[in-house]
Amino acid sequence: MSSPTVQDRVWYAAWYFVIPAALAVALVQSLALLHVIDDAAPWQYLLAFAVLEVVVLGIRDRVMGARGLGVMDLRTITSEARELQKELERLSKKANPKGAAKAALADASAALDDALAAKDAPRAAKAVRALDVAMEQHLSSVRKGTTREYVEAIGVAVLVALGVRAFVVEAFKIPSPSMYPTLNVGDNIFVNKFIYGPLVPYSQRRLFQGATVARGEVVVFVYPQDPAKDFIKRVMGLPGDRVWVREDGSVEVNGQPLARCEVGPWRGDDGEGVTHGEVPPRRLFRETHGAYSYLTLLSRDPAERESNMAEFCVRAPCTVPAGHVFVMGDNRDNSYDSRYWGFVPMRNIKGRAMHIWWSNLPGAGFGLRWERFGQNILGEPAVPPDLAAGMRACQQRGH
């Protein structure tokens, strides 16, 4: 079998990846816009891609394939020929044909190479059909039917998508501004479900114990008051830590205030893609906890703070119980978190937030926030240009 040319590779990539991928994105996004599905999750793209790849290749084989009666396009014939020869190589290892059968298959493959080298489309199409017939005659015991191949391909894709979603990585959509400005409403994020030890589906048992949850990490967890809901917050206290959220919005852990520095007045939107010009600027802080630095928001008027209604760790220090964590949102005056309903059991934690993979303005359809794509949620925080000087000053001060 001769080596494929650059043109062969491009043609192969178009049919096997580019066309199915483009159709998969269009299909899933259309279903999301029509509210047929709630969110456009990665596993849905993967499943749509696998199914559409099978459909696209089936249509190609029927309409343009050399084994059918369709158009004799040399690029299509070449692509199909390479697939057939790869299948021949794979099946020959399984069946190990000998004698006349081996010679017949080798002759048919060589004739196909000669026709492709001569760039003779009609001759190459006949050679593809001849090799297909020879393979059906001598390798039928190990060769799968087209329908079986398609069903198995779709089945494997479904199992892989569900397995990845259940144990490795899952996508979540941010529904509220409680983690603003770190996360905006409309951000779609990847969560690493493997790092702490994947949970057995529909239970709170882990397959194995993974890494230990660290202070400052952003985690997704099952809301203790309603197991049907998932929350996302930042870990402020680990088991045994004494946590105190002071009236000025600062946080003490084990008697030490977290390092923080005021960056400047925040005049951005409210985390939902809406800018309210009449709302007074809030105070933006750069805070550091453990190995992570991040941004927090506080209102200028303490009377406006919802934390005045909080019960846990706000009037006096409290100790995080064994097997639990204390969590808070970065939007400190607009976050329903451990200050109100208590501690999160470790067994409720699903995983650690990783990256933003998609971000769109709520209610805006395809109104995308391109600058947020690919952002590392636990990486160095970014601020608008008018606050860059304040951020640099905080960094220079070691905050």
GICOR-V877479 format. One record per residue. N is the residue number from 1. PHI is phi in degrees with one decimal (* if undefined). PSI is psi in whole degrees, -180 to 180 (999 if undefined). BURIAL is b if it has 16 or more other ideal C-beta (glycine too) atoms within 10 Angstrom, else e. Layout:
BEGIN
n,phi,psi,burial
N,PHI,PSI,BURIAL
N,PHI,PSI,BURIAL
END
This chain:
BEGIN
n,phi,psi,burial
1,*,124,e
2,-74.8,158,e
3,-73.5,142,e
4,-69.6,146,b
5,-82.2,173,e
6,-60.6,-40,e
7,-62.4,-40,e
8,-60.3,-44,b
9,-65.4,-41,e
10,-63.5,-45,e
11,-63.1,-42,b
12,-62.9,-46,b
13,-63.1,-37,e
14,-62.2,-47,e
15,-75.5,-37,b
16,-89.9,-20,e
17,-130.9,-59,e
18,-59.9,-53,e
19,-65.1,-50,b
20,-61.4,-38,b
21,-64.7,-44,e
22,-63.1,-42,e
23,-66.9,-37,b
24,-64.2,-45,b
25,-61.9,-46,e
26,-62.2,-42,e
27,-65.9,-50,b
28,-65.7,-42,b
29,-64.2,-39,b
30,-65.1,-43,e
31,-64.1,-37,e
32,-68.0,-42,b
33,-66.0,-32,e
34,-85.9,1,e
35,63.4,24,e
36,-71.1,-36,e
37,-121.1,153,e
38,-72.2,-51,e
39,-134.5,152,e
40,-88.2,93,b
41,-93.4,153,b
42,-56.0,-38,b
43,-65.2,-29,b
44,-71.1,-39,b
45,-63.1,-43,b
46,-63.4,-45,b
47,-65.6,-44,b
48,-61.8,-40,b
49,-62.0,-46,b
50,-61.9,-45,b
51,-67.4,-45,b
52,-69.3,-30,b
53,-62.3,-44,b
54,-61.8,-44,b
55,-64.5,-46,e
56,-62.3,-44,b
57,-67.4,-35,b
58,-64.4,-44,e
59,-63.2,-43,e
60,-60.0,-44,b
61,-64.2,-38,b
62,-73.2,-43,e
63,-87.0,-41,e
64,-119.0,-2,b
65,-68.2,148,b
66,-73.6,-21,b
67,-83.5,-11,b
68,-98.7,-151,e
69,-117.8,23,e
70,-84.8,-158,e
71,-67.8,137,e
72,-89.6,73,b
73,-91.6,123,b
74,-61.7,-39,b
75,-64.0,-42,b
76,-66.0,-42,b
77,-62.8,-42,b
78,-62.8,-44,b
79,-61.2,-45,b
80,-66.7,-36,b
81,-63.3,-43,b
82,-64.0,-40,b
83,-61.6,-44,b
84,-65.3,-40,b
85,-69.6,-35,b
86,-65.4,-40,e
87,-63.7,-40,b
88,-59.5,-46,b
89,-62.0,-42,e
90,-68.7,-44,e
91,-72.4,-31,b
92,-65.1,-33,b
93,-67.6,-32,e
94,-77.6,-47,e
95,-87.5,-26,b
96,49.5,61,e
97,-64.3,150,b
98,-130.2,167,e
99,58.6,-130,e
100,-62.8,-37,e
101,-64.3,-45,b
102,-63.0,-42,e
103,-65.6,-41,e
104,-63.7,-41,b
105,-67.7,-41,b
106,-65.2,-41,e
107,-64.8,-41,e
108,-66.0,-40,b
109,-68.2,-40,b
110,-65.4,-41,e
111,-63.0,-36,b
112,-66.9,-42,b
113,-60.4,-42,e
114,-62.8,-42,e
115,-67.0,-40,b
116,-67.6,-39,b
117,-64.2,-34,e
118,-81.1,-7,e
119,54.9,40,e
120,-102.0,99,b
121,-60.8,-50,b
122,-59.3,-43,e
123,-65.5,-40,b
124,-65.7,-38,b
125,-63.3,-42,b
126,-64.7,-38,b
127,-67.3,-36,b
128,-63.7,-45,b
129,-64.0,-39,b
130,-64.8,-42,b
131,-66.6,-39,b
132,-61.3,-43,b
133,-63.7,-44,e
134,-62.7,-41,b
135,-66.3,-40,b
136,-65.2,-33,e
137,-75.8,-42,e
138,-104.5,-15,b
139,-125.3,18,b
140,-62.4,-26,e
141,-67.9,-24,e
142,-117.9,1,e
143,-95.1,133,b
144,-88.0,150,e
145,-72.5,160,e
146,-60.2,-44,e
147,-61.9,-43,e
148,-64.0,-40,e
149,-61.4,-44,e
150,-64.8,-45,b
151,-62.3,-43,e
152,-66.2,-39,e
153,-63.1,-44,e
154,-66.5,-42,b
155,-61.6,-45,e
156,-62.8,-42,e
157,-61.7,-41,b
158,-63.6,-46,e
159,-63.3,-42,e
160,-64.5,-45,e
161,-61.1,-46,b
162,-68.2,-37,e
163,-66.2,-44,e
164,-62.6,-43,b
165,-66.0,-37,b
166,-78.2,-35,b
167,-121.9,-18,b
168,-116.7,-69,e
169,-136.9,135,b
170,-130.8,148,b
171,-95.9,140,b
172,-130.0,149,b
173,-108.7,134,b
174,-80.2,116,b
175,-96.5,-13,b
176,-140.5,163,b
177,-89.0,22,b
178,-65.7,-25,b
179,-104.1,12,b
180,-68.1,141,b
181,-91.7,4,b
182,-63.1,-44,b
183,-129.1,136,b
184,-102.0,153,b
185,-59.6,130,b
186,99.8,-10,b
187,-70.5,137,b
188,-111.8,125,b
189,-121.9,156,b
190,-94.8,138,b
191,-120.0,127,b
192,-79.0,105,b
193,-90.3,-5,b
194,-90.3,-29,b
195,-62.5,-42,b
196,-90.0,0,b
197,102.5,115,b
198,-65.1,140,b
199,-78.0,142,b
200,-68.4,130,e
201,-51.9,138,e
202,62.4,30,e
203,-150.7,176,e
204,-116.5,27,e
205,-102.8,142,e
206,-99.2,147,e
207,-63.8,-36,e
208,-159.7,162,e
209,-87.2,122,e
210,-98.3,-142,b
211,-67.9,160,e
212,-85.8,138,e
213,-61.6,136,b
214,-113.4,154,e
215,-62.0,137,b
216,90.8,-9,b
217,-75.8,152,b
218,-99.3,122,b
219,-126.2,152,b
220,-103.4,135,b
221,-146.9,162,b
222,-77.6,125,b
223,-62.4,121,e
224,-58.9,-29,b
225,-82.4,-17,e
226,-152.9,97,e
227,-60.2,-12,e
228,-79.4,-10,e
229,-111.9,145,e
230,-108.7,135,b
231,-115.3,159,b
232,-131.0,125,b
233,-148.1,177,b
234,-102.6,139,b
235,-77.7,118,b
236,-106.2,-25,b
237,-144.4,138,b
238,-100.9,171,b
239,-52.3,129,e
240,90.2,-14,e
241,-71.0,144,b
242,-100.8,117,b
243,-112.9,140,b
244,-141.9,119,b
245,-96.6,110,b
246,-78.3,167,e
247,-63.5,-29,e
248,-83.2,6,e
249,91.2,-9,b
250,-75.1,160,b
251,-124.9,134,b
252,-110.3,137,e
253,-127.4,120,b
254,56.5,40,e
255,82.4,-3,e
256,-112.5,123,e
257,-67.1,140,e
258,-67.0,139,b
259,-64.3,126,e
260,-147.3,155,b
261,-143.0,134,b
262,-78.9,120,e
263,-79.4,-39,b
264,154.4,-174,b
265,-77.6,131,e
266,-94.0,119,b
267,-114.7,17,b
268,-72.4,-174,b
269,-73.1,-174,b
270,-92.9,13,b
271,90.5,-6,b
272,-115.2,17,b
273,82.2,11,b
274,-119.2,131,e
275,-101.2,123,e
276,-105.2,101,e
277,-64.0,-26,e
278,-81.6,-11,e
279,-78.9,129,e
280,-60.8,148,e
281,-58.6,141,e
282,-94.8,171,b
283,-95.7,127,b
284,-103.9,128,b
285,-118.8,148,b
286,-101.1,120,b
287,-120.3,148,b
288,-125.0,131,b
289,-140.8,119,b
290,64.8,-130,e
291,-92.3,7,e
292,-121.9,140,b
293,-114.4,144,b
294,-157.8,173,b
295,-105.4,142,b
296,-129.5,154,b
297,-117.5,139,b
298,-136.0,145,b
299,-76.2,162,b
300,-79.5,-24,e
301,-105.7,112,e
302,-57.2,-27,e
303,-66.7,-22,e
304,-82.2,-9,e
305,-78.0,129,b
306,-66.4,-21,e
307,-63.6,-14,b
308,-64.1,-19,e
309,-93.6,-5,e
310,-72.8,158,b
311,-120.0,-29,e
312,-100.4,124,b
313,64.9,23,b
314,-113.5,-33,b
315,-87.8,-24,e
316,-161.5,160,e
317,-60.1,148,e
318,-134.8,156,b
319,-100.9,131,e
320,-71.6,125,b
321,-65.3,160,e
322,-59.0,140,e
323,74.1,16,e
324,-134.8,167,b
325,-133.6,158,b
326,-107.5,127,b
327,-124.8,151,b
328,-143.2,156,b
329,-87.2,155,b
330,-72.6,-25,b
331,-85.7,79,b
332,-58.9,-29,b
333,-95.6,6,b
334,-144.3,52,b
335,-141.7,125,b
336,-92.8,102,b
337,-139.9,-158,b
338,-59.1,-23,b
339,-63.3,-24,b
340,-103.4,-37,e
341,-124.1,3,b
342,101.5,-156,b
343,-94.3,157,b
344,-103.3,123,b
345,-62.5,140,e
346,-55.2,-35,b
347,-67.4,-15,e
348,-82.5,-15,b
349,-74.8,122,b
350,-85.9,-38,b
351,175.8,179,b
352,-103.5,135,b
353,-65.7,140,b
354,-115.7,-77,b
355,-136.4,158,b
356,-87.7,121,b
357,-103.4,-15,b
358,-158.8,144,b
359,-150.2,123,b
360,-132.2,151,b
361,-67.9,131,b
362,-56.0,129,e
363,76.5,5,e
364,-103.0,10,e
365,63.0,-109,e
366,-95.6,20,e
367,-73.4,97,e
368,-98.8,147,e
369,-97.5,83,b
370,-59.5,-33,e
371,-68.5,-15,e
372,-92.1,-14,b
373,-60.4,128,e
374,83.3,2,e
375,-65.3,137,b
376,-81.5,117,e
377,-64.5,-32,b
378,-99.6,10,b
379,-85.2,-173,e
380,-62.8,125,e
381,-69.1,151,b
382,-115.4,151,e
383,-129.6,162,b
384,-61.5,158,e
385,-54.4,-35,e
386,-70.7,-12,e
387,-109.9,6,b
388,-62.2,-39,e
389,-64.3,-42,e
390,-64.0,-38,b
391,-65.7,-44,b
392,-61.7,-39,e
393,-63.2,-41,e
394,-65.4,-41,b
395,-63.5,-40,e
396,-66.7,-29,e
397,-82.4,-2,e
398,84.6,20,e
399,-106.7,999,b
END
